[in-house]
Amino acid sequence: MKKISHIYTAITLFACILMAFPREAFSQVKYEIYAIKFGERTNKIPIADAAVGAAGNDSLNVCLMYWLLKGNNGKNILVDAGFTGDSEINPKFISFSPPDKMLEKINMKAADITDIIITHPHWDHIGGIDLYPGAMVWMQQADYDYFVDDAWQKDGNKGGFNEKDVLKIVTRNLDGNLMLVKGDNIEIIPGVKVFIGAKHTFESQYVMVGTGDDKVIIASDNCWFYYNLAHLLPIPVTHNANAYKNNLARMKLMIPDKDYIIPGHDPLVFSKFPSVAEGVVKIK
């Protein structure tokens, strides 16, 4: 009986250990991953404006990108959707091309997109969802609730939000083309997991994608630049700087090669990976 008790204790302990760590096994779906640059700032920003606590007087170029996940299961998934010209808060120092037109460079059309994963509802990431009317949109429920409700109250934080985008996402919900995700480390589509905790917005999410033997994290604005990742420095735009920093460290534990943690606005992405068309690289 004592031996059986020891075996039971060992099994229970092993189960607890498994539960303590993220389950990163994926369905056997492989994705080709493309980063697509559709715009850029015409001026640089000081490094201190990108990484809180950074030393020196260096400056950084800033680009605007979204990502295409092309699955062997027929799924064509966008991570973020860019924005359109109807945003009333588009800075004049940004030049851009319509995000949907960039797909034509790799022989795809807006109608080919099956799903859009919104990492967070800032205008430059969510505003383009109406370019893809046939796609199912995925968003964290807590982020959605804050975006359409609390952000616009007296003490809310609506920085980076566009009123027109609220109408777009609510309409998507009314039309039955919005899936609200609840929580962390969830495989929402075969081969695609989402994680929360960085708190760039109220409950921003980032994406882990299986490419077969390897995994890639699309951090989006949960990591602006490779510099943030290398130095574990948060950005100034966050609901919780410590949470942001902790999730940079978490990403590095999940993906040891930091090149494959893809930041949201770093032009280095387009020199680290092979070009397949102007403004498009394949992450491999």
C-alpha positions, 0 to 999 in steps of 0.5 A: 500500500505504501508503494501505491501511495508513493506512485499516486503522490508522484503522479499527482506531483507530475500533473501539478508540474504540467499544469504550472507551465504553458501547454505549447503542443499544437495541432499538426497544422503548419503555417507560412508566416509573412510580415507585411509592411504597409507604412512608416513614419517619416521621422525617427523617434528618440529611443527613450520614447520607445523604451522606458529607461533606455540610455543614450541619444539614439533614435529609431525608425518606425514602420507599420506592419501586419502579419499573414499566416497561410495554413496548410488547412486552408486558413489565411489568417491576418494578425492585425488589420492595419488601418484605412484613411478614415481614421481621424487621428492618423498623424500627418508624419505617417505614409502608408498604402492600403493594407489590403492592396499589399496582399496582391504582392503575394498573389492574394486578395482581401476575399481570401482572408478567413480570420483576423486576430486583433492583438489590441484595438489601437487605430493602426491595428484594428481600423482595417477590419472592414477591408475584409468583410468575409473574415471572422475576427478574434479579440480578447473579450476583456479588451473588447469590453474596455474598448467599447465601454469603459474607455469612453467613461470619465476616468477611461483611457481612450488614448490611441482609440478611434470612435469609428473603430468602435462602431466597426467592431460592434457591427462585426459582433452584431453580424455574428463575425466576432469571436471573443476569447477569454484568457491565456494560452488558448489555441483559438485556431488549430496551430495558433495560440494566444497569450495575455498579460502584457497590458499594452491595452486593457487586455492585449494579446500576442500570438504563437504560431506553429510552423511545423518543427518551430514556433514563432511569436507575433508580439505586435505592440506587446513588444515594439522593438527588438531593443525592448526585448533585448533589454527587457524595457517596457514601452511608455504606452501600457496599463502596467509597465511591470506586466509588460516587462514580465511578458517580454521575459516570458516570451524569451522563455517560450522562444529562445531565439529572439529573432522569432519574437516579432515586434510590432514596429521594428524595421529590422524585421524586414532585414532579418528575414528573406524578402519575397516582394517589396515590403513583404518578408517570409519569417523562416 
